[in-house]
Amino acid sequence: MKLLHEYGVKEVFAGHLHHNSEGRDGDLDMVTSGPVGMPLDGGKSGMRLVTITAEGLTHKYYDFSELP
């Protein structure tokens, strides 16, 4: 965590957790996306879409029935 803060990392994305999870440590946003298959804890199979623009970064997890 110290290194991430030291080098100005603002977003960390990870996978292979069988549900979605988000956490913060100060200005660091940590996001784990659920699986395409075998979701647990009431989750649904899907994918996270990340949009990066000059104004910043946004992300949203969509189950497959919600994809835009």
Secondary structure, DSSP 4 states (H G I P E B T S, - for coil): -HHHHHTT--EEEE---SS-EEEEETTEEEEE---SS---TT--SEEEEEEEETTEEEEEEEETTT--
